[in-house]
Amino acid sequence: MFAKSTMEDGTKYDFFLLTTVLILLVFGSIMVMSAGSFIAAEKFNNENYFITSQIKNALIALAALITGMLLNYRIYNNKYFMYIGMAVTVLSLVYLLISNHGDSIKGAKRWIFGFQPSEIAKNMIVFYFAFSLNKYRAELEKFLKGYVLHLGILCAIVGLVFLQPAFSTSMMIFAIGYAMFYIGGMKMKHLFSSLILLIPAIIIIAIMQPYRMDRIKTFFDPSLDTSGKGWQVEQSLLGFGNGGIAGVGLGESRQKEFYLPEPHNDFIFSIIGDELGLIGTVLLIGVYIIIMLRGFRIASKAPDYYGFILASGITLTILIYSLFNMCITLGLVPPTGLPLPLVSYGGTSLIMAMYSIGVLLNISYKSKHTDTKVDQS
């Protein structure tokens, strides 16, 4: 009866996207098992520690995906729901900064009670701006009530994430929010004129801390820090070089043997290049391209403007994170910690990504399968 009703409505889930995401989830778990075995054995005396944890995360993420698929995406277009969600996000970020609780790694506090508030913020900003851009749609071309209002909210969230400190995550959130401003229909002169002022400010902030300046220096000349940031990039590139066309074989990478930091997380793309070669990396890039194309296709066919903005924001988040992670491992941008969506080891990031994709699939379910433009009424 369920299948019949969906056919009668002329609607259904994007099965192609769903299948692609599930395949990527399984692939990511396999690569976490391979990439994290040596570090897991050293740190936890259990080479299966990371894969065991990842399977648990994947099961929760699957439940999150199904939940996102089943709930009508329009429930998020509610001011009380969004205001409460944003308040909880801000309070969790503030609590992380001022409390003595929370797990700290390398001087940065990222986790409280087992989850990352910055990952919540990354996804919340997409849902909130979809709601807000839709609410103030008639005002978006105005400088104060359109652009400045939304920029202020974005900068507040970015600032709280930055203070953890988590510079790279804060910049990703800024990029996602700013891209949504453009897609939402804000005036180009507002976006570009302000960006001219914002970019120098971001650069100044980036170089204020010595460790970030060191990353920039070693990006241009890895030999300046051959045992630190320069080492990471060199070892990552060695992984791709070792892999060649077909790779050294699944589980056979030597770069994961303490040559690369976080081989199961930030640098997992390099391990994929090492073990599966150029063929494996190209296929993985192809999978992300499929997700991007299906996501934007869902956005273009969304039943309403709100669905269009929300679907675009979710797709942009996956696109921006995957692109920058790959660029980091290839030495194209300064090294910093960003996960590869749906592939890297992680709990909060994986669960939130899968929930968002579930929402994206719900938008596809509500969309009529006709080659019509987005309903702008």
Secondary structure in CASP SS format (residue, H / E / C, confidence):
PFRMAT SS
TARGET T0000
AUTHOR 0000-0000-0000
METHOD secondary structure of the structure
MODEL  1
M C 1.00
F H 1.00
A H 1.00
K H 1.00
S H 1.00
T H 1.00
M H 1.00
E H 1.00
D C 1.00
G C 1.00
T C 1.00
K C 1.00
Y C 1.00
D C 1.00
F H 1.00
F H 1.00
L H 1.00
L H 1.00
T H 1.00
T H 1.00
V H 1.00
L H 1.00
I H 1.00
L H 1.00
L H 1.00
V H 1.00
F H 1.00
G H 1.00
S H 1.00
I H 1.00
M H 1.00
V H 1.00
M H 1.00
S H 1.00
A H 1.00
G H 1.00
S H 1.00
F H 1.00
I H 1.00
A H 1.00
A H 1.00
E H 1.00
K H 1.00
F H 1.00
N C 1.00
N C 1.00
E C 1.00
N C 1.00
Y H 1.00
F H 1.00
I H 1.00
T H 1.00
S H 1.00
Q H 1.00
I H 1.00
K H 1.00
N H 1.00
A H 1.00
L H 1.00
I H 1.00
A H 1.00
L H 1.00
A H 1.00
A H 1.00
L H 1.00
I H 1.00
T H 1.00
G H 1.00
M H 1.00
L H 1.00
L C 1.00
N C 1.00
Y H 1.00
R H 1.00
I H 1.00
Y H 1.00
N C 1.00
N C 1.00
K H 1.00
Y H 1.00
F H 1.00
M H 1.00
Y H 1.00
I H 1.00
G H 1.00
M H 1.00
A H 1.00
V H 1.00
T H 1.00
V H 1.00
L H 1.00
S H 1.00
L H 1.00
V H 1.00
Y H 1.00
L H 1.00
L H 1.00
I H 1.00
S C 1.00
N C 1.00
H C 1.00
G C 1.00
D E 1.00
S E 1.00
I E 1.00
K C 1.00
G C 1.00
A E 1.00
K E 1.00
R E 1.00
W E 1.00
I E 1.00
F C 1.00
G C 1.00
F E 1.00
Q C 1.00
P H 1.00
S H 1.00
E H 1.00
I H 1.00
A H 1.00
K H 1.00
N H 1.00
M H 1.00
I H 1.00
V H 1.00
F H 1.00
Y H 1.00
F H 1.00
A H 1.00
F H 1.00
S H 1.00
L H 1.00
N H 1.00
K H 1.00
Y C 1.00
R H 1.00
A H 1.00
E H 1.00
L C 1.00
E C 1.00
K C 1.00
F H 1.00
L H 1.00
K H 1.00
G H 1.00
Y H 1.00
V H 1.00
L H 1.00
H H 1.00
L H 1.00
G H 1.00
I H 1.00
L H 1.00
C H 1.00
A H 1.00
I H 1.00
V H 1.00
G H 1.00
L H 1.00
V H 1.00
F H 1.00
L C 1.00
Q C 1.00
P C 1.00
A C 1.00
F H 1.00
S H 1.00
T H 1.00
S H 1.00
M H 1.00
M H 1.00
I H 1.00
F H 1.00
A H 1.00
I H 1.00
G H 1.00
Y H 1.00
A H 1.00
M H 1.00
F H 1.00
Y H 1.00
I H 1.00
G H 1.00
G C 1.00
M C 1.00
K C 1.00
M H 1.00
K H 1.00
H H 1.00
L H 1.00
F H 1.00
S H 1.00
S H 1.00
L H 1.00
I H 1.00
L H 1.00
L H 1.00
I H 1.00
P H 1.00
A H 1.00
I H 1.00
I H 1.00
I H 1.00
I H 1.00
A H 1.00
I H 1.00
M H 1.00
Q C 1.00
P H 1.00
Y H 1.00
R H 1.00
M H 1.00
D H 1.00
R H 1.00
I H 1.00
K H 1.00
T H 1.00
F H 1.00
F H 1.00
D C 1.00
P H 1.00
S H 1.00
L H 1.00
D H 1.00
T C 1.00
S C 1.00
G C 1.00
K H 1.00
G H 1.00
W H 1.00
Q H 1.00
V H 1.00
E H 1.00
Q H 1.00
S H 1.00
L H 1.00
L H 1.00
G H 1.00
F H 1.00
G H 1.00
N H 1.00
G H 1.00
G C 1.00
I C 1.00
A C 1.00
G C 1.00
V C 1.00
G C 1.00
L C 1.00
G C 1.00
E C 1.00
S C 1.00
R C 1.00
Q C 1.00
K C 1.00
E C 1.00
F C 1.00
Y C 1.00
L C 1.00
P C 1.00
E C 1.00
P C 1.00
H C 1.00
N C 1.00
D C 1.00
F C 1.00
I H 1.00
F H 1.00
S H 1.00
I H 1.00
I H 1.00
G H 1.00
D H 1.00
E H 1.00
L H 1.00
G H 1.00
L H 1.00
I H 1.00
G H 1.00
T H 1.00
V H 1.00
L H 1.00
L H 1.00
I H 1.00
G H 1.00
V H 1.00
Y H 1.00
I H 1.00
I H 1.00
I H 1.00
M H 1.00
L H 1.00
R H 1.00
G H 1.00
F H 1.00
R H 1.00
I H 1.00
A H 1.00
S H 1.00
K C 1.00
A C 1.00
P C 1.00
D C 1.00
Y H 1.00
Y H 1.00
G H 1.00
F H 1.00
I H 1.00
L H 1.00
A H 1.00
S H 1.00
G H 1.00
I H 1.00
T H 1.00
L H 1.00
T H 1.00
I H 1.00
L H 1.00
I H 1.00
Y H 1.00
S H 1.00
L H 1.00
F H 1.00
N H 1.00
M H 1.00
C H 1.00
I H 1.00
T H 1.00
L C 1.00
G C 1.00
L C 1.00
V C 1.00
P C 1.00
P C 1.00
T C 1.00
G C 1.00
L C 1.00
P C 1.00
L C 1.00
P C 1.00
L C 1.00
V C 1.00
S C 1.00
Y C 1.00
G C 1.00
G C 1.00
T H 1.00
S H 1.00
L H 1.00
I H 1.00
M H 1.00
A H 1.00
M H 1.00
Y H 1.00
S H 1.00
I H 1.00
G H 1.00
V H 1.00
L H 1.00
L H 1.00
N H 1.00
I H 1.00
S H 1.00
Y H 1.00
K H 1.00
S C 1.00
K C 1.00
H C 1.00
T C 1.00
D C 1.00
T C 1.00
K C 1.00
V C 1.00
D C 1.00
Q C 1.00
S C 1.00
END
